[in-house]
């Protein structure tokens, strides 16, 4: 669980006001890694494409709010 909330497993600082308290969930089930948007206000994008659910590959870029994960 990724977000700004204290109960997030990966908590971001409050520097990005476009990042939700509970923004997205990452499911790791080797060899697959899947990301789920948790109805965040600004959504998520993988490699520039807005998505609700996506499988991630090595080198993908995940954007949530103004924060980018590579």
MOPAC internal coordinates of N, CA, C and O (Angstrom, degrees):
PM7 1SCF
backbone

  N    0.0000 0     0.00 0     0.00 0    0    0    0
  C    1.4536 1     0.00 0     0.00 0    1    0    0
  C    1.5214 1   107.90 1     0.00 0    2    1    0
  O    1.2310 1   120.23 1   -56.67 1    3    2    1
  N    1.3250 1   117.17 1   123.33 1    3    2    1
  C    1.4616 1   122.56 1  -176.82 1    5    3    2
  C    1.5217 1   108.93 1  -118.83 1    6    5    3
  O    1.2310 1   120.86 1   -50.42 1    7    6    5
  N    1.3251 1   115.96 1   129.58 1    7    6    5
  C    1.4512 1   120.14 1   179.42 1    9    7    6
  C    1.5135 1   111.62 1   178.28 1   10    9    7
  O    1.2310 1   120.76 1    10.76 1   11   10    9
  N    1.3271 1   116.15 1  -169.24 1   11   10    9
  C    1.4614 1   121.46 1   178.66 1   13   11   10
  C    1.5190 1   112.46 1   -94.66 1   14   13   11
  O    1.2310 1   119.57 1   171.29 1   15   14   13
  N    1.3279 1   118.42 1    -8.71 1   15   14   13
  C    1.4585 1   123.24 1  -177.77 1   17   15   14
  C    1.5297 1   111.32 1   -69.22 1   18   17   15
  O    1.2310 1   120.79 1   -30.55 1   19   18   17
  N    1.3221 1   116.09 1   149.45 1   19   18   17
  C    1.4629 1   120.86 1   178.29 1   21   19   18
  C    1.5256 1   112.17 1   -64.74 1   22   21   19
  O    1.2310 1   119.73 1   155.88 1   23   22   21
  N    1.3381 1   118.12 1   -24.12 1   23   22   21
  C    1.4597 1   120.23 1   179.34 1   25   23   22
  C    1.5286 1   113.36 1   -88.23 1   26   25   23
  O    1.2310 1   119.80 1  -175.31 1   27   26   25
  N    1.3291 1   117.98 1     4.69 1   27   26   25
  C    1.4634 1   121.80 1   176.05 1   29   27   26
  C    1.5224 1   109.55 1   -70.09 1   30   29   27
  O    1.2310 1   120.64 1   -34.55 1   31   30   29
  N    1.3280 1   116.39 1   145.45 1   31   30   29
  C    1.4580 1   120.67 1   175.91 1   33   31   30
  C    1.5336 1   110.14 1   -74.13 1   34   33   31
  O    1.2310 1   120.67 1   147.28 1   35   34   33
  N    1.3314 1   116.32 1   -32.72 1   35   34   33
  C    1.4586 1   122.64 1   174.76 1   37   35   34
  C    1.5156 1   106.29 1  -124.08 1   38   37   35
  O    1.2310 1   120.70 1   -78.24 1   39   38   37
  N    1.3274 1   116.26 1   101.76 1   39   38   37
  C    1.4656 1   121.27 1  -173.48 1   41   39   38
  C    1.5195 1   110.32 1   -97.67 1   42   41   39
  O    1.2310 1   120.94 1   -54.16 1   43   42   41
  N    1.3363 1   115.81 1   125.84 1   43   42   41
  C    1.4469 1   121.41 1   174.37 1   45   43   42
  C    1.5167 1   109.49 1   -90.51 1   46   45   43
  O    1.2310 1   121.05 1   -22.80 1   47   46   45
  N    1.3164 1   115.60 1   157.20 1   47   46   45
  C    1.4560 1   119.75 1   176.10 1   49   47   46
  C    1.5233 1   108.76 1   -71.20 1   50   49   47
  O    1.2310 1   120.83 1    -5.21 1   51   50   49
  N    1.2946 1   116.01 1   174.79 1   51   50   49
  C    1.4588 1   121.15 1  -179.33 1   53   51   50
  C    1.5293 1   111.88 1   -87.43 1   54   53   51
  O    1.2310 1   119.86 1  -164.78 1   55   54   53
  N    1.3381 1   117.87 1    15.22 1   55   54   53
  C    1.4611 1   122.41 1  -179.48 1   57   55   54
  C    1.5249 1   112.90 1   -65.60 1   58   57   55
  O    1.2310 1   119.83 1   151.63 1   59   58   57
  N    1.3305 1   117.93 1   -28.37 1   59   58   57
  C    1.4683 1   122.36 1  -178.27 1   61   59   58
  C    1.5232 1   108.72 1  -106.00 1   62   61   59
  O    1.2310 1   119.53 1   -81.07 1   63   62   61
  N    1.3331 1   118.51 1    98.93 1   63   62   61
  C    1.4687 1   120.80 1  -177.70 1   65   63   62
  C    1.5297 1   113.08 1   -69.80 1   66   65   63
  O    1.2310 1   119.56 1   170.90 1   67   66   65
  N    1.3347 1   118.45 1    -9.10 1   67   66   65
  C    1.4642 1   122.14 1   179.29 1   69   67   66
  C    1.5277 1   111.80 1   -93.21 1   70   69   67
  O    1.2310 1   120.47 1  -178.51 1   71   70   69
  N    1.3185 1   116.71 1     1.49 1   71   70   69
  C    1.4568 1   122.74 1   178.80 1   73   71   70
  C    1.5202 1   107.99 1   -95.78 1   74   73   71
  O    1.2310 1   119.96 1   -55.90 1   75   74   73
  N    1.3308 1   117.68 1   124.10 1   75   74   73
  C    1.4657 1   122.36 1  -175.83 1   77   75   74
  C    1.5278 1   112.52 1   -75.03 1   78   77   75
  O    1.2310 1   120.94 1   -16.86 1   79   78   77
  N    1.3284 1   115.80 1   163.14 1   79   78   77
  C    1.4679 1   120.61 1   177.74 1   81   79   78
  C    1.5255 1   111.00 1   -60.49 1   82   81   79
  O    1.2310 1   120.55 1   139.41 1   83   82   81
  N    1.3022 1   116.55 1   -40.59 1   83   82   81
  C    1.4784 1   123.08 1   174.62 1   85   83   82
  C    1.5162 1   106.01 1  -128.91 1   86   85   83
  O    1.2310 1   120.59 1   -89.86 1   87   86   85
  N    1.3203 1   116.47 1    90.14 1   87   86   85
  C    1.4581 1   120.92 1  -169.23 1   89   87   86
  C    1.5312 1   112.93 1   -86.94 1   90   89   87
  O    1.2310 1   120.28 1   126.30 1   91   90   89
  N    1.3378 1   117.06 1   -53.70 1   91   90   89
  C    1.4657 1   118.66 1  -179.96 1   93   91   90
  C    1.5229 1   110.56 1  -150.38 1   94   93   91
  O    1.2310 1   121.99 1   -14.73 1   95   94   93
  N    1.3287 1   113.79 1   165.27 1   95   94   93
  C    1.4587 1   122.48 1   179.96 1   97   95   94
  C    1.5195 1   107.84 1  -120.19 1   98   97   95
  O    1.2310 1   120.66 1   -43.20 1   99   98   97
  N    1.3163 1   116.35 1   136.80 1   99   98   97
  C    1.4673 1   121.31 1   175.43 1  101   99   98
  C    1.5225 1   107.64 1  -110.45 1  102  101   99
  O    1.2310 1   121.10 1   -55.33 1  103  102  101
  N    1.3238 1   115.50 1   124.67 1  103  102  101
  C    1.4662 1   121.65 1   178.25 1  105  103  102
  C    1.5239 1   107.54 1  -108.17 1  106  105  103
  O    1.2310 1   120.86 1   -59.09 1  107  106  105
  N    1.3310 1   115.97 1   120.91 1  107  106  105
  C    1.4585 1   121.08 1   179.46 1  109  107  106
  C    1.5161 1   107.93 1  -110.66 1  110  109  107
  O    1.2310 1   120.99 1   -64.57 1  111  110  109
  N    1.3167 1   115.70 1   115.43 1  111  110  109
  C    1.4585 1   123.52 1   178.28 1  113  111  110
  C    1.5248 1   105.72 1  -137.67 1  114  113  111
  O    1.2310 1   120.20 1   -95.58 1  115  114  113
  N    1.3549 1   117.22 1    84.42 1  115  114  113
  C    1.4624 1   120.96 1  -170.14 1  117  115  114
  C    1.5268 1   112.64 1   -47.41 1  118  117  115
  O    1.2310 1   120.89 1   -43.71 1  119  118  117
  N    1.3081 1   115.90 1   136.29 1  119  118  117
  C    1.4662 1   128.60 1     6.23 1  121  119  118
  C    1.5391 1   113.14 1   -90.61 1  122  121  119
  O    1.2310 1   119.55 1  -171.71 1  123  122  121
  N    1.3132 1   118.46 1     8.29 1  123  122  121
  C    1.4622 1   121.53 1  -175.84 1  125  123  122
  C    1.5260 1   112.09 1   -92.71 1  126  125  123
  O    1.2310 1   121.34 1   -37.82 1  127  126  125
  N    1.3385 1   115.05 1   142.18 1  127  126  125
  C    1.4627 1   122.75 1   171.57 1  129  127  126
  C    1.5189 1   106.21 1  -128.07 1  130  129  127
  O    1.2310 1   120.54 1   -57.32 1  131  130  129
  N    1.3141 1   116.57 1   122.68 1  131  130  129
  C    1.4663 1   121.92 1  -176.17 1  133  131  130
  C    1.5169 1   108.80 1  -124.87 1  134  133  131
  O    1.2310 1   120.99 1   -38.23 1  135  134  133
  N    1.3361 1   115.71 1   141.77 1  135  134  133
  C    1.4521 1   121.72 1   179.40 1  137  135  134
  C    1.5274 1   108.71 1  -117.88 1  138  137  135
  O    1.2310 1   120.97 1   -41.52 1  139  138  137
  N    1.3498 1   115.74 1   138.48 1  139  138  137
  C    1.4628 1   122.86 1  -178.98 1  141  139  138
  C    1.5224 1   108.88 1  -123.98 1  142  141  139
  O    1.2310 1   119.86 1   -54.49 1  143  142  141
  N    1.3173 1   117.87 1   125.51 1  143  142  141
  C    1.4599 1   121.46 1   172.25 1  145  143  142
  C    1.5277 1   107.53 1   -72.65 1  146  145  143
  O    1.2310 1   120.00 1   -44.84 1  147  146  145
  N    1.3102 1   117.61 1   135.16 1  147  146  145
  C    1.4660 1   121.91 1  -178.03 1  149  147  146
  C    1.5281 1   111.06 1  -101.09 1  150  149  147
  O    1.2310 1   121.08 1  -130.33 1  151  150  149
  N    1.3219 1   115.53 1    49.67 1  151  150  149
  C    1.4666 1   122.32 1  -179.08 1  153  151  150
  C    1.5278 1   111.30 1    55.16 1  154  153  151
  O    1.2310 1   121.23 1  -140.66 1  155  154  153
  N    1.3300 1   115.25 1    39.34 1  155  154  153
  C    1.4594 1   120.21 1   178.57 1  157  155  154
  C    1.5214 1   109.54 1   -67.82 1  158  157  155
  O    1.2310 1   120.84 1   -23.40 1  159  158  157
  N    1.3018 1   116.00 1   156.60 1  159  158  157
  C    1.4656 1   121.38 1  -177.40 1  161  159  158
  C    1.5314 1   112.05 1   -63.23 1  162  161  159
  O    1.2310 1   120.09 1   140.75 1  163  162  161
  N    1.3317 1   117.44 1   -39.25 1  163  162  161
  C    1.4607 1   121.04 1  -175.11 1  165  163  162
  C    1.5216 1   114.21 1  -106.49 1  166  165  163
  O    1.2310 1   119.87 1   178.42 1  167  166  165
  N    1.3193 1   117.86 1    -1.58 1  167  166  165
  C    1.4592 1   121.48 1   175.37 1  169  167  166
  C    1.5165 1   113.53 1    70.95 1  170  169  167
  O    1.2310 1   121.74 1     6.11 1  171  170  169
  N    1.3403 1   114.27 1  -173.89 1  171  170  169
  C    1.4556 1   121.44 1   177.39 1  173  171  170
  C    1.5210 1   108.25 1  -130.56 1  174  173  171
  O    1.2310 1   121.24 1   -22.46 1  175  174  173
  N    1.3272 1   115.24 1   157.54 1  175  174  173
  C    1.4612 1   121.66 1   176.51 1  177  175  174
  C    1.5212 1   108.11 1  -134.85 1  178  177  175
  O    1.2310 1   121.05 1   -43.18 1  179  178  177
  N    1.3267 1   115.60 1   136.82 1  179  178  177
  C    1.4644 1   121.69 1   175.52 1  181  179  178
  C    1.5173 1   106.78 1  -114.89 1  182  181  179
  O    1.2310 1   120.93 1   -59.53 1  183  182  181
  N    1.3226 1   115.84 1   120.47 1  183  182  181
  C    1.4616 1   122.69 1  -178.24 1  185  183  182
  C    1.5292 1   111.73 1    52.79 1  186  185  183
  O    1.2310 1   121.03 1  -139.80 1  187  186  185
  N    1.3234 1   115.64 1    40.20 1  187  186  185
  C    1.4582 1   121.52 1   176.00 1  189  187  186
  C    1.5156 1   115.62 1    85.31 1  190  189  187
  O    1.2310 1   119.26 1   176.51 1  191  190  189
  N    1.3324 1   119.02 1    -3.49 1  191  190  189
  C    1.4625 1   123.36 1  -179.27 1  193  191  190
  C    1.5300 1   109.57 1  -105.58 1  194  193  191
  O    1.2310 1   120.16 1   -55.07 1  195  194  193
  N    1.3398 1   117.31 1   124.93 1  195  194  193
  C    1.4737 1   120.12 1   175.51 1  197  195  194
  C    1.5232 1   108.86 1   -65.60 1  198  197  195
  O    1.2310 1   120.84 1   -45.95 1  199  198  197
  N    1.3259 1   116.01 1   134.05 1  199  198  197
  C    1.4696 1   121.17 1  -178.71 1  201  199  198
  C    1.5220 1   109.56 1  -140.88 1  202  201  199
  O    1.2310 1   120.66 1   -20.89 1  203  202  201
  N    1.3141 1   116.33 1   159.11 1  203  202  201
  C    1.4668 1   122.41 1   170.77 1  205  203  202
  C    1.5252 1   109.25 1   -99.88 1  206  205  203
  O    1.2310 1   120.89 1   143.32 1  207  206  205
  N    1.3594 1   115.90 1   -36.68 1  207  206  205
  C    1.4583 1   123.25 1   178.59 1  209  207  206
  C    1.5247 1   106.95 1  -142.11 1  210  209  207
  O    1.2310 1   120.66 1   -40.89 1  211  210  209
  N    1.3365 1   116.35 1   139.11 1  211  210  209
  C    1.4646 1   119.09 1   177.74 1  213  211  210
  C    1.5184 1   109.88 1  -153.85 1  214  213  211
  O    1.2310 1   121.24 1   -33.15 1  215  214  213
  N    1.3341 1   115.24 1   146.85 1  215  214  213
  C    1.4573 1   121.06 1   169.78 1  217  215  214
  C    1.5268 1   107.08 1   -87.22 1  218  217  215
  O    1.2310 1   120.72 1   -45.32 1  219  218  217
  N    1.3269 1   116.23 1   134.68 1  219  218  217
  C    1.4553 1   121.02 1  -177.97 1  221  219  218
  C    1.5165 1   110.85 1  -100.58 1  222  221  219
  O    1.2310 1   121.29 1   -35.37 1  223  222  221
  N    1.3279 1   115.14 1   144.63 1  223  222  221
  C    1.4552 1   122.39 1   175.00 1  225  223  222
  C    1.5185 1   109.02 1  -119.56 1  226  225  223
  O    1.2310 1   120.60 1   -18.09 1  227  226  225
  N    1.3042 1   116.46 1   161.91 1  227  226  225
  C    1.4542 1   121.55 1   177.94 1  229  227  226
  C    1.5291 1   109.62 1   -55.67 1  230  229  227
  O    1.2310 1   120.66 1   -50.05 1  231  230  229
  N    1.3189 1   116.34 1   129.95 1  231  230  229
  C    1.4569 1   121.17 1   178.90 1  233  231  230
  C    1.5141 1   114.57 1    93.07 1  234  233  231
  O    1.2310 1   119.49 1   173.74 1  235  234  233
  N    1.3246 1   118.58 1    -6.26 1  235  234  233
  C    1.4667 1   120.66 1   178.61 1  237  235  234
  C    1.5233 1   110.47 1   -66.69 1  238  237  235
  O    1.2310 1   121.47 1   -25.03 1  239  238  237
  N    1.3218 1   114.79 1   154.97 1  239  238  237
  C    1.4592 1   121.95 1   177.98 1  241  239  238
  C    1.5203 1   108.49 1  -115.39 1  242  241  239
  O    1.2310 1   120.65 1   -56.05 1  243  242  241
  N    1.3248 1   116.37 1   123.95 1  243  242  241
  C    1.4542 1   122.97 1  -179.71 1  245  243  242
  C    1.5184 1   108.20 1  -111.37 1  246  245  243
  O    1.2310 1   120.34 1   -56.32 1  247  246  245
  N    1.3316 1   116.95 1   123.68 1  247  246  245
  C    1.4567 1   121.49 1   179.60 1  249  247  246
  C    1.5183 1   108.97 1  -114.92 1  250  249  247
  O    1.2310 1   121.21 1   -49.67 1  251  250  249
  N    1.3266 1   115.29 1   130.33 1  251  250  249
  C    1.4674 1   122.65 1   176.59 1  253  251  250
  C    1.5273 1   106.48 1  -136.98 1  254  253  251
  O    1.2310 1   120.24 1   -59.05 1  255  254  253
  N    1.3080 1   117.14 1   120.95 1  255  254  253
  C    1.4611 1   119.79 1  -172.82 1  257  255  254
  C    1.5140 1   108.41 1    64.42 1  258  257  255
  O    1.2310 1   119.94 1    49.16 1  259  258  257
  N    1.3140 1   117.71 1  -130.84 1  259  258  257
  C    1.4645 1   121.98 1   174.68 1  261  259  258
  C    1.5270 1   111.33 1  -102.48 1  262  261  259
  O    1.2310 1   120.71 1  -169.60 1  263  262  261
  N    1.3416 1   116.24 1    10.40 1  263  262  261
  C    1.4608 1   121.93 1  -177.91 1  265  263  262
  C    1.5225 1   109.91 1   -98.26 1  266  265  263
  O    1.2310 1   120.92 1   -45.30 1  267  266  265
  N    1.3303 1   115.85 1   134.70 1  267  266  265
  C    1.4692 1   121.42 1  -178.97 1  269  267  266
  C    1.5196 1   108.49 1  -118.45 1  270  269  267
  O    1.2310 1   120.94 1   -48.84 1  271  270  269
  N    1.3426 1   115.81 1   131.16 1  271  270  269
  C    1.4610 1   123.07 1   176.03 1  273  271  270
  C    1.5186 1   107.58 1  -111.20 1  274  273  271
  O    1.2310 1   120.73 1   -45.81 1  275  274  273
  N    1.3280 1   116.21 1   134.19 1  275  274  273
  C    1.4816 1   120.44 1   177.79 1  277  275  274
  C    1.5129 1   109.58 1  -122.23 1  278  277  275
  O    1.2310 1   120.10 1   180.00 1  279  278  277

